[in-house]
């Protein structure tokens, strides 16, 4: 059986990743492709339980190291029990965030370093990488005007961190994309959700033609 394709949507809070993940999955299904839509942290019962620890009180109290370990643990369960079984069964997987979020949020913005996050990912998830990372970017003013499009419609314990933290996250995401142009597609997140969706579909087209 042909292995499915693995696509991760990344970007800062308020960029509309969740909406674009849903629209992409719908478009792929219209082409007859079986698709699993998931998210991080989450996607399995164990990972969803860790999500509550991270994003709801007392999520604000986690130190950088504990936070990174919790994300890595959630991802390990997610990969083992949701992502890999789907891919090996020929399904496509579209996830709202994956390891690059940990690289940006904990590795860069919380100063743990990229090597630490990559090592945790190698230990917990075998270093799995998406076939394509779609990075959705918006300027700060536009993000501020779109609070309803934040993950799950609300600002969580991490989303409430200060502006400089989120600027560092955005810089980190951009640096990863520039360092690996074949593995990433940078998408302008301005405009309507359908306008952005068309840009996403354009980025995914090479995968559909393989």
N, C-alpha and C positions, 0 to 999 in steps of 0.2 A: 504494500500500500504506500502511496506517495505521502510523504510528510507534509503536514499543513504549514502555512506561513504564520509567522509570529510578528505582530505589529504592536509597538508601544507608542502611545501618545504622551508627550512630555511637555512641560512648560510650568510657569509660575502659577500661583493662585489667581483665579479669575480669568484665565485665558480661554475658557470654554472647552476644555479637553473632554469632559464627560459628554457634552452635547455632540462633539465631533466623533467620539467613539461610537455613540449610538447611531448616528447618521451613516458612518462608514459601514457598520455591521449590516444595517438595513440595505445599503447599496450592494454589498457583497452577496447577501441572501437573494436579492433580485437576480443575480447572475447564477444562482444555483449552488452557491458555496455555503457549506455548513460553517457557522461561525459561533464561537464562544466569546462573549463579552464579559470582561472581568475588571477588577480594579486592585490597586495596592495602596495601603495595606488592606488585605481582604481577599475575597474570592473563594475561601474555604471557611468552614466553621471555626477552626483554630485561628486562622489569620484574622477573621472578623473580630474574634475576642481580643486579639492583640491590638486591633485598630481602636477599640474602645479604650484600652489602656493608654494609648498614645494621644488620642484626639479629644477625649472627654476628661474632665477633672478626675484624677490629679495629673493629667498629661503635662501640665506646665512645669511640674517639678522634676522631670527626668533630666539627668545630666546627659551630655553629648554622647558619652560612651554607652550608657544604658539605652538611650534612644536608638543609636545605631544597631545595637544588638537586637532590640525588639523588632526593628524593621527587617533585619536579616533573618530573624526567626520566622516572622510572618511570611517573608518571601520564600524561604526554604519549603515551608508547608504548601504554599501556593503553587510553586513550581512542581513539586513532587506529586501533588494530588489533584491539580486542576490543569496546569499549563501543559506539562509533558504528556499526560494521557490524551489530551485533546489533539495535540500536534501529531502524536504517533498514530492516532486514529484517523488522520487525514483532515481534521478540522483546522480552520484558521482560528487564531486567537488574537483578539484585539483587547489590549489592556490599557486602562487609564492609570498611567505611571508604572515604572519598573525600576531597575537598579539605578538608572541615571538620576532619579529623584533623590535617592540616598547619597549619591555622589555629590549632588548640588546642595541639598539641604543639610546633611550631616558632615560630609567630607569637606565641602568648601565653606559654607556659611557658618558651620560650627567648628571649623578648623581641625577636624580629625585627619584630613588629608585623603587624597584619592587612593593611595596604596592600601590604607586600612580598609576602606569600603570594598575595594576590589578583592582583598583577601577574604573578608567575611563572605562576599558573594561566591567566591570560588569554593570555600568550605561548605557553605549552606546550600548552594544552588548549582554547583558544578560550573560556574562561570557562564551560564547561559546568556546569550545575547539575542535580541530580536533580529529578525531579517531586515526590519526597517524601523527606525525611530523617527516619528513625526514630531518636530518641535514647533509648537504654536507660540508665536511671540506677539505681544501687545505692548504699546508704550504705557508708562505709568499712569497717565491721565485717563486713558481709556479703561484700564483695569479698575481705577477708582470709581468710574461711572457704571460698572457692571457687577455690582455685588451679588446680584441674584444668580450669576453664572459661576460663582465660586463652587468648589467641589461640594456637592449635595446641598447647594443653596445657602450655605452658612460658612462663617469663618471659624475654624477650629483652633485648637491650642497652638498649632504651628502657624496657621494663617494669621494669628493675631500678633505675631512678632513684628519688630519695628521695620521701618522702610529700608534701612540700610541692609538688614538681613535679607530682605527680598530682592534688593538690587544685586547683592552678592550671588544669590541663587540664579538670577537671570544672566549675570555675567558668566557663571559657571556653565550653564546650559549652552550658551552661545559658543564657549570655548570648546566644549565637547563636539558640537556639530561642525565647527570649523576644522577640527583636527581629524574628523572622519567623514568627509563629504559623501562618500559612497554609502555609508551606513545611516545617514541622517537626511531628512528633508526639512528645511526651515520653511514654515508656512506663516504668511502674514495673517494674523488673526483679526484684522479690522474688517468691518462690513457685516452683512447679515450672516446668520449661521449657514444659510445655503450658499452664499458666496464663498465662505471659508471652506465649506464642504467640497465645492468644486475644485478648489486648490488641493485639498487632501486627496481627492480621487485622482487628480493628475499625478501626484507623487506616488500613489500606489499602482498606477497603471503598469510600470515595468514588472511588478510582481505578477500581475494578471497575465502577462504575455510570456512568462517563463515556460 
